[in-house]
């Protein structure tokens, strides 16, 4: 019985993590559209090359 309860709790936690990650990714896409994110990433890479 305890094993079944632990399995259900584990599944629930995994599902909650999945929901949270989906919500995070959707918000992330709204804040950083793909093109803007690519530009930011390129700027970071360029800055790293210049400083090292």
mmCIF file of the N, C-alpha and C atoms, coordinates in Angstrom:
data_MODEL
# 
_entry.id   MODEL 
# 
loop_
_atom_site.group_PDB 
_atom_site.id 
_atom_site.type_symbol 
_atom_site.label_atom_id 
_atom_site.label_alt_id 
_atom_site.label_comp_id 
_atom_site.label_asym_id 
_atom_site.label_entity_id 
_atom_site.label_seq_id 
_atom_site.pdbx_PDB_ins_code 
_atom_site.Cartn_x 
_atom_site.Cartn_y 
_atom_site.Cartn_z 
_atom_site.occupancy 
_atom_site.B_iso_or_equiv 
_atom_site.pdbx_formal_charge 
_atom_site.auth_seq_id 
_atom_site.auth_comp_id 
_atom_site.auth_asym_id 
_atom_site.auth_atom_id 
_atom_site.pdbx_PDB_model_num 
ATOM 1   N N  . UNK A 1 1  ? 0.830  -1.205 0.000   1.00 0.00 ? 1  UNK A N  1 
ATOM 2   C CA . UNK A 1 1  ? 0.000  0.000  0.000   1.00 0.00 ? 1  UNK A CA 1 
ATOM 3   C C  . UNK A 1 1  ? 0.865  1.255  0.000   1.00 0.00 ? 1  UNK A C  1 
ATOM 4   N N  . UNK A 1 2  ? 1.838  1.319  0.912   1.00 0.00 ? 2  UNK A N  1 
ATOM 5   C CA . UNK A 1 2  ? 2.726  2.476  0.963   1.00 0.00 ? 2  UNK A CA 1 
ATOM 6   C C  . UNK A 1 2  ? 3.496  2.649  -0.335  1.00 0.00 ? 2  UNK A C  1 
ATOM 7   N N  . UNK A 1 3  ? 3.867  1.543  -0.943  1.00 0.00 ? 3  UNK A N  1 
ATOM 8   C CA . UNK A 1 3  ? 4.600  1.605  -2.200  1.00 0.00 ? 3  UNK A CA 1 
ATOM 9   C C  . UNK A 1 3  ? 3.742  2.240  -3.298  1.00 0.00 ? 3  UNK A C  1 
ATOM 10  N N  . UNK A 1 4  ? 2.474  1.870  -3.316  1.00 0.00 ? 4  UNK A N  1 
ATOM 11  C CA . UNK A 1 4  ? 1.548  2.454  -4.303  1.00 0.00 ? 4  UNK A CA 1 
ATOM 12  C C  . UNK A 1 4  ? 1.382  3.946  -4.075  1.00 0.00 ? 4  UNK A C  1 
ATOM 13  N N  . UNK A 1 5  ? 1.240  4.344  -2.815  1.00 0.00 ? 5  UNK A N  1 
ATOM 14  C CA . UNK A 1 5  ? 1.085  5.770  -2.483  1.00 0.00 ? 5  UNK A CA 1 
ATOM 15  C C  . UNK A 1 5  ? 2.329  6.538  -2.885  1.00 0.00 ? 5  UNK A C  1 
ATOM 16  N N  . UNK A 1 6  ? 3.502  5.993  -2.591  1.00 0.00 ? 6  UNK A N  1 
ATOM 17  C CA . UNK A 1 6  ? 4.753  6.655  -2.971  1.00 0.00 ? 6  UNK A CA 1 
ATOM 18  C C  . UNK A 1 6  ? 4.856  6.813  -4.486  1.00 0.00 ? 6  UNK A C  1 
ATOM 19  N N  . UNK A 1 7  ? 4.432  5.777  -5.220  1.00 0.00 ? 7  UNK A N  1 
ATOM 20  C CA . UNK A 1 7  ? 4.476  5.837  -6.683  1.00 0.00 ? 7  UNK A CA 1 
ATOM 21  C C  . UNK A 1 7  ? 3.543  6.939  -7.184  1.00 0.00 ? 7  UNK A C  1 
ATOM 22  N N  . UNK A 1 8  ? 2.354  7.023  -6.625  1.00 0.00 ? 8  UNK A N  1 
ATOM 23  C CA . UNK A 1 8  ? 1.392  8.048  -7.036  1.00 0.00 ? 8  UNK A CA 1 
ATOM 24  C C  . UNK A 1 8  ? 1.945  9.433  -6.715  1.00 0.00 ? 8  UNK A C  1 
ATOM 25  N N  . UNK A 1 9  ? 2.511  9.608  -5.527  1.00 0.00 ? 9  UNK A N  1 
ATOM 26  C CA . UNK A 1 9  ? 3.088  10.904 -5.163  1.00 0.00 ? 9  UNK A CA 1 
ATOM 27  C C  . UNK A 1 9  ? 4.225  11.279 -6.102  1.00 0.00 ? 9  UNK A C  1 
ATOM 28  N N  . UNK A 1 10 ? 5.036  10.310 -6.454  1.00 0.00 ? 10 UNK A N  1 
ATOM 29  C CA . UNK A 1 10 ? 6.142  10.564 -7.378  1.00 0.00 ? 10 UNK A CA 1 
ATOM 30  C C  . UNK A 1 10 ? 5.606  11.005 -8.738  1.00 0.00 ? 10 UNK A C  1 
ATOM 31  N N  . UNK A 1 11 ? 4.587  10.302 -9.217  1.00 0.00 ? 11 UNK A N  1 
ATOM 32  C CA . UNK A 1 11 ? 3.987  10.660 -10.506 1.00 0.00 ? 11 UNK A CA 1 
ATOM 33  C C  . UNK A 1 11 ? 3.405  12.066 -10.467 1.00 0.00 ? 11 UNK A C  1 
ATOM 34  N N  . UNK A 1 12 ? 2.773  12.411 -9.356  1.00 0.00 ? 12 UNK A N  1 
ATOM 35  C CA . UNK A 1 12 ? 2.183  13.744 -9.218  1.00 0.00 ? 12 UNK A CA 1 
ATOM 36  C C  . UNK A 1 12 ? 3.277  14.806 -9.256  1.00 0.00 ? 12 UNK A C  1 
ATOM 37  N N  . UNK A 1 13 ? 4.382  14.561 -8.563  1.00 0.00 ? 13 UNK A N  1 
ATOM 38  C CA . UNK A 1 13 ? 5.488  15.532 -8.559  1.00 0.00 ? 13 UNK A CA 1 
ATOM 39  C C  . UNK A 1 13 ? 6.077  15.693 -9.960  1.00 0.00 ? 13 UNK A C  1 
ATOM 40  N N  . UNK A 1 14 ? 6.226  14.586 -10.663 1.00 0.00 ? 14 UNK A N  1 
ATOM 41  C CA . UNK A 1 14 ? 6.742  14.671 -12.036 1.00 0.00 ? 14 UNK A CA 1 
ATOM 42  C C  . UNK A 1 14 ? 5.804  15.477 -12.915 1.00 0.00 ? 14 UNK A C  1 
ATOM 43  N N  . UNK A 1 15 ? 4.510  15.256 -12.747 1.00 0.00 ? 15 UNK A N  1 
ATOM 44  C CA . UNK A 1 15 ? 3.526  15.981 -13.545 1.00 0.00 ? 15 UNK A CA 1 
ATOM 45  C C  . UNK A 1 15 ? 3.559  17.473 -13.204 1.00 0.00 ? 15 UNK A C  1 
ATOM 46  N N  . UNK A 1 16 ? 3.669  17.796 -11.911 1.00 0.00 ? 16 UNK A N  1 
ATOM 47  C CA . UNK A 1 16 ? 3.753  19.204 -11.497 1.00 0.00 ? 16 UNK A CA 1 
ATOM 48  C C  . UNK A 1 16 ? 4.988  19.856 -12.096 1.00 0.00 ? 16 UNK A C  1 
ATOM 49  N N  . UNK A 1 17 ? 6.113  19.164 -12.076 1.00 0.00 ? 17 UNK A N  1 
ATOM 50  C CA . UNK A 1 17 ? 7.347  19.699 -12.667 1.00 0.00 ? 17 UNK A CA 1 
ATOM 51  C C  . UNK A 1 17 ? 7.165  19.935 -14.163 1.00 0.00 ? 17 UNK A C  1 
ATOM 52  N N  . UNK A 1 18 ? 6.482  18.993 -14.818 1.00 0.00 ? 18 UNK A N  1 
ATOM 53  C CA . UNK A 1 18 ? 6.227  19.127 -16.258 1.00 0.00 ? 18 UNK A CA 1 
ATOM 54  C C  . UNK A 1 18 ? 5.380  20.365 -16.534 1.00 0.00 ? 18 UNK A C  1 
ATOM 55  N N  . UNK A 1 19 ? 4.299  20.535 -15.777 1.00 0.00 ? 19 UNK A N  1 
ATOM 56  C CA . UNK A 1 19 ? 3.414  21.701 -15.949 1.00 0.00 ? 19 UNK A CA 1 
ATOM 57  C C  . UNK A 1 19 ? 4.207  22.987 -15.724 1.00 0.00 ? 19 UNK A C  1 
ATOM 58  N N  . UNK A 1 20 ? 4.992  23.042 -14.654 1.00 0.00 ? 20 UNK A N  1 
ATOM 59  C CA . UNK A 1 20 ? 5.781  24.240 -14.356 1.00 0.00 ? 20 UNK A CA 1 
ATOM 60  C C  . UNK A 1 20 ? 6.783  24.538 -15.462 1.00 0.00 ? 20 UNK A C  1 
ATOM 61  N N  . UNK A 1 21 ? 7.407  23.511 -16.011 1.00 0.00 ? 21 UNK A N  1 
ATOM 62  C CA . UNK A 1 21 ? 8.395  23.748 -17.062 1.00 0.00 ? 21 UNK A CA 1 
ATOM 63  C C  . UNK A 1 21 ? 7.719  24.263 -18.328 1.00 0.00 ? 21 UNK A C  1 
ATOM 64  N N  . UNK A 1 22 ? 6.537  23.745 -18.654 1.00 0.00 ? 22 UNK A N  1 
ATOM 65  C CA . UNK A 1 22 ? 5.812  24.224 -19.826 1.00 0.00 ? 22 UNK A CA 1 
ATOM 66  C C  . UNK A 1 22 ? 5.436  25.694 -19.644 1.00 0.00 ? 22 UNK A C  1 
ATOM 67  N N  . UNK A 1 23 ? 4.922  26.033 -18.458 1.00 0.00 ? 23 UNK A N  1 
ATOM 68  C CA . UNK A 1 23 ? 4.545  27.422 -18.194 1.00 0.00 ? 23 UNK A CA 1 
ATOM 69  C C  . UNK A 1 23 ? 5.763  28.323 -18.270 1.00 0.00 ? 23 UNK A C  1 
ATOM 70  N N  . UNK A 1 24 ? 6.891  27.868 -17.725 1.00 0.00 ? 24 UNK A N  1 
ATOM 71  C CA . UNK A 1 24 ? 8.122  28.650 -17.761 1.00 0.00 ? 24 UNK A CA 1 
ATOM 72  C C  . UNK A 1 24 ? 8.557  28.890 -19.206 1.00 0.00 ? 24 UNK A C  1 
ATOM 73  N N  . UNK A 1 25 ? 8.514  27.829 -20.009 1.00 0.00 ? 25 UNK A N  1 
ATOM 74  C CA . UNK A 1 25 ? 8.955  27.962 -21.402 1.00 0.00 ? 25 UNK A CA 1 
ATOM 75  C C  . UNK A 1 25 ? 8.059  28.909 -22.183 1.00 0.00 ? 25 UNK A C  1 
ATOM 76  N N  . UNK A 1 26 ? 6.741  28.853 -21.938 1.00 0.00 ? 26 UNK A N  1 
ATOM 77  C CA . UNK A 1 26 ? 5.834  29.758 -22.636 1.00 0.00 ? 26 UNK A CA 1 
ATOM 78  C C  . UNK A 1 26 ? 6.129  31.203 -22.256 1.00 0.00 ? 26 UNK A C  1 
ATOM 79  N N  . UNK A 1 27 ? 6.337  31.457 -20.961 1.00 0.00 ? 27 UNK A N  1 
ATOM 80  C CA . UNK A 1 27 ? 6.663  32.811 -20.517 1.00 0.00 ? 27 UNK A CA 1 
ATOM 81  C C  . UNK A 1 27 ? 8.016  33.244 -21.070 1.00 0.00 ? 27 UNK A C  1 
ATOM 82  N N  . UNK A 1 28 ? 8.957  32.334 -21.115 1.00 0.00 ? 28 UNK A N  1 
ATOM 83  C CA . UNK A 1 28 ? 10.283 32.634 -21.626 1.00 0.00 ? 28 UNK A CA 1 
ATOM 84  C C  . UNK A 1 28 ? 10.194 33.065 -23.088 1.00 0.00 ? 28 UNK A C  1 
ATOM 85  N N  . UNK A 1 29 ? 9.385  32.345 -23.875 1.00 0.00 ? 29 UNK A N  1 
ATOM 86  C CA . UNK A 1 29 ? 9.222  32.693 -25.292 1.00 0.00 ? 29 UNK A CA 1 
ATOM 87  C C  . UNK A 1 29 ? 8.604  34.069 -25.466 1.00 0.00 ? 29 UNK A C  1 
ATOM 88  N N  . UNK A 1 30 ? 7.694  34.439 -24.554 1.00 0.00 ? 30 UNK A N  1 
ATOM 89  C CA . UNK A 1 30 ? 7.077  35.758 -24.640 1.00 0.00 ? 30 UNK A CA 1 
ATOM 90  C C  . UNK A 1 30 ? 8.087  36.855 -24.298 1.00 0.00 ? 30 UNK A C  1 
ATOM 91  N N  . UNK A 1 31 ? 8.921  36.590 -23.315 1.00 0.00 ? 31 UNK A N  1 
ATOM 92  C CA . UNK A 1 31 ? 9.895  37.591 -22.873 1.00 0.00 ? 31 UNK A CA 1 
ATOM 93  C C  . UNK A 1 31 ? 11.052 37.691 -23.867 1.00 0.00 ? 31 UNK A C  1 
ATOM 94  N N  . UNK A 1 32 ? 11.521 36.550 -24.359 1.00 0.00 ? 32 UNK A N  1 
ATOM 95  C CA . UNK A 1 32 ? 12.653 36.509 -25.287 1.00 0.00 ? 32 UNK A CA 1 
ATOM 96  C C  . UNK A 1 32 ? 12.245 35.820 -26.587 1.00 0.00 ? 32 UNK A C  1 
ATOM 97  N N  . UNK A 1 33 ? 11.668 36.570 -27.528 1.00 0.00 ? 33 UNK A N  1 
ATOM 98  C CA . UNK A 1 33 ? 11.356 35.962 -28.824 1.00 0.00 ? 33 UNK A CA 1 
ATOM 99  C C  . UNK A 1 33 ? 12.629 35.361 -29.432 1.00 0.00 ? 33 UNK A C  1 
ATOM 100 N N  . UNK A 1 34 ? 12.471 34.351 -30.249 1.00 0.00 ? 34 UNK A N  1 
ATOM 101 C CA . UNK A 1 34 ? 13.616 33.591 -30.773 1.00 0.00 ? 34 UNK A CA 1 
ATOM 102 C C  . UNK A 1 34 ? 14.668 34.484 -31.429 1.00 0.00 ? 34 UNK A C  1 
ATOM 103 N N  . UNK A 1 35 ? 14.247 35.429 -32.255 1.00 0.00 ? 35 UNK A N  1 
ATOM 104 C CA . UNK A 1 35 ? 15.215 36.276 -32.954 1.00 0.00 ? 35 UNK A CA 1 
ATOM 105 C C  . UNK A 1 35 ? 16.000 37.131 -31.961 1.00 0.00 ? 35 UNK A C  1 
ATOM 106 N N  . UNK A 1 36 ? 15.286 37.690 -30.973 1.00 0.00 ? 36 UNK A N  1 
ATOM 107 C CA . UNK A 1 36 ? 15.950 38.511 -29.966 1.00 0.00 ? 36 UNK A CA 1 
ATOM 108 C C  . UNK A 1 36 ? 16.913 37.660 -29.144 1.00 0.00 ? 36 UNK A C  1 
ATOM 109 N N  . UNK A 1 37 ? 16.494 36.459 -28.816 1.00 0.00 ? 37 UNK A N  1 
ATOM 110 C CA . UNK A 1 37 ? 17.351 35.569 -28.031 1.00 0.00 ? 37 UNK A CA 1 
ATOM 111 C C  . UNK A 1 37 ? 18.609 35.225 -28.809 1.00 0.00 ? 37 UNK A C  1 
ATOM 112 N N  . UNK A 1 38 ? 18.456 34.975 -30.119 1.00 0.00 ? 38 UNK A N  1 
ATOM 113 C CA . UNK A 1 38 ? 19.621 34.686 -30.954 1.00 0.00 ? 38 UNK A CA 1 
ATOM 114 C C  . UNK A 1 38 ? 20.592 35.848 -30.967 1.00 0.00 ? 38 UNK A C  1 
ATOM 115 N N  . UNK A 1 39 ? 20.067 37.068 -31.056 1.00 0.00 ? 39 UNK A N  1 
ATOM 116 C CA . UNK A 1 39 ? 20.913 38.263 -31.055 1.00 0.00 ? 39 UNK A CA 1 
ATOM 117 C C  . UNK A 1 39 ? 21.630 38.409 -29.721 1.00 0.00 ? 39 UNK A C  1 
ATOM 118 N N  . UNK A 1 40 ? 20.896 38.208 -28.628 1.00 0.00 ? 40 UNK A N  1 
ATOM 119 C CA . UNK A 1 40 ? 21.519 38.303 -27.302 1.00 0.00 ? 40 UNK A CA 1 
ATOM 120 C C  . UNK A 1 40 ? 22.625 37.268 -27.149 1.00 0.00 ? 40 UNK A C  1 
ATOM 121 N N  . UNK A 1 41 ? 22.351 36.044 -27.597 1.00 0.00 ? 41 UNK A N  1 
ATOM 122 C CA . UNK A 1 41 ? 23.354 34.979 -27.501 1.00 0.00 ? 41 UNK A CA 1 
ATOM 123 C C  . UNK A 1 41 ? 24.586 35.322 -28.318 1.00 0.00 ? 41 UNK A C  1 
ATOM 124 N N  . UNK A 1 42 ? 24.380 35.835 -29.516 1.00 0.00 ? 42 UNK A N  1 
ATOM 125 C CA . UNK A 1 42 ? 25.517 36.203 -30.361 1.00 0.00 ? 42 UNK A CA 1 
ATOM 126 C C  . UNK A 1 42 ? 26.331 37.320 -29.726 1.00 0.00 ? 42 UNK A C  1 
ATOM 127 N N  . UNK A 1 43 ? 25.663 38.289 -29.127 1.00 0.00 ? 43 UNK A N  1 
ATOM 128 C CA . UNK A 1 43 ? 26.364 39.381 -28.443 1.00 0.00 ? 43 UNK A CA 1 
ATOM 129 C C  . UNK A 1 43 ? 27.216 38.848 -27.295 1.00 0.00 ? 43 UNK A C  1 
ATOM 130 N N  . UNK A 1 44 ? 26.669 37.900 -26.550 1.00 0.00 ? 44 UNK A N  1 
ATOM 131 C CA . UNK A 1 44 ? 27.424 37.312 -25.435 1.00 0.00 ? 44 UNK A CA 1 
ATOM 132 C C  . UNK A 1 44 ? 28.657 36.590 -25.969 1.00 0.00 ? 44 UNK A C  1 
ATOM 133 N N  . UNK A 1 45 ? 28.470 35.811 -27.042 1.00 0.00 ? 45 UNK A N  1 
ATOM 134 C CA . UNK A 1 45 ? 29.598 35.079 -27.633 1.00 0.00 ? 45 UNK A CA 1 
ATOM 135 C C  . UNK A 1 45 ? 30.661 36.049 -28.138 1.00 0.00 ? 45 UNK A C  1 
ATOM 136 N N  . UNK A 1 46 ? 30.225 37.119 -28.815 1.00 0.00 ? 46 UNK A N  1 
ATOM 137 C CA . UNK A 1 46 ? 31.178 38.110 -29.323 1.00 0.00 ? 46 UNK A CA 1 
ATOM 138 C C  . UNK A 1 46 ? 31.947 38.769 -28.184 1.00 0.00 ? 46 UNK A C  1 
ATOM 139 N N  . UNK A 1 47 ? 31.241 39.099 -27.105 1.00 0.00 ? 47 UNK A N  1 
ATOM 140 C CA . UNK A 1 47 ? 31.893 39.723 -25.952 1.00 0.00 ? 47 UNK A CA 1 
ATOM 141 C C  . UNK A 1 47 ? 32.906 38.777 -25.314 1.00 0.00 ? 47 UNK A C  1 
ATOM 142 N N  . UNK A 1 48 ? 32.547 37.513 -25.238 1.00 0.00 ? 48 UNK A N  1 
ATOM 143 C CA . UNK A 1 48 ? 33.490 36.526 -24.664 1.00 0.00 ? 48 UNK A CA 1 
ATOM 144 C C  . UNK A 1 48 ? 34.735 36.405 -25.529 1.00 0.00 ? 48 UNK A C  1 
ATOM 145 N N  . UNK A 1 49 ? 34.558 36.399 -26.846 1.00 0.00 ? 49 UNK A N  1 
ATOM 146 C CA . UNK A 1 49 ? 35.717 36.298 -27.754 1.00 0.00 ? 49 UNK A CA 1 
ATOM 147 C C  . UNK A 1 49 ? 36.630 37.515 -27.589 1.00 0.00 ? 49 UNK A C  1 
ATOM 148 N N  . UNK A 1 50 ? 36.044 38.704 -27.431 1.00 0.00 ? 50 UNK A N  1 
ATOM 149 C CA . UNK A 1 50 ? 36.845 39.907 -27.311 1.00 0.00 ? 50 UNK A CA 1 
ATOM 150 C C  . UNK A 1 50 ? 37.632 39.946 -26.003 1.00 0.00 ? 50 UNK A C  1 
ATOM 151 N N  . UNK A 1 51 ? 37.038 39.417 -24.934 1.00 0.00 ? 51 UNK A N  1 
ATOM 152 C CA . UNK A 1 51 ? 37.674 39.532 -23.622 1.00 0.00 ? 51 UNK A CA 1 
ATOM 153 C C  . UNK A 1 51 ? 38.628 38.375 -23.320 1.00 0.00 ? 51 UNK A C  1 
ATOM 154 N N  . UNK A 1 52 ? 38.611 37.326 -24.156 1.00 0.00 ? 52 UNK A N  1 
ATOM 155 C CA . UNK A 1 52 ? 39.493 36.186 -23.874 1.00 0.00 ? 52 UNK A CA 1 
ATOM 156 C C  . UNK A 1 52 ? 40.425 35.916 -25.014 1.00 0.00 ? 52 UNK A C  1 
# 
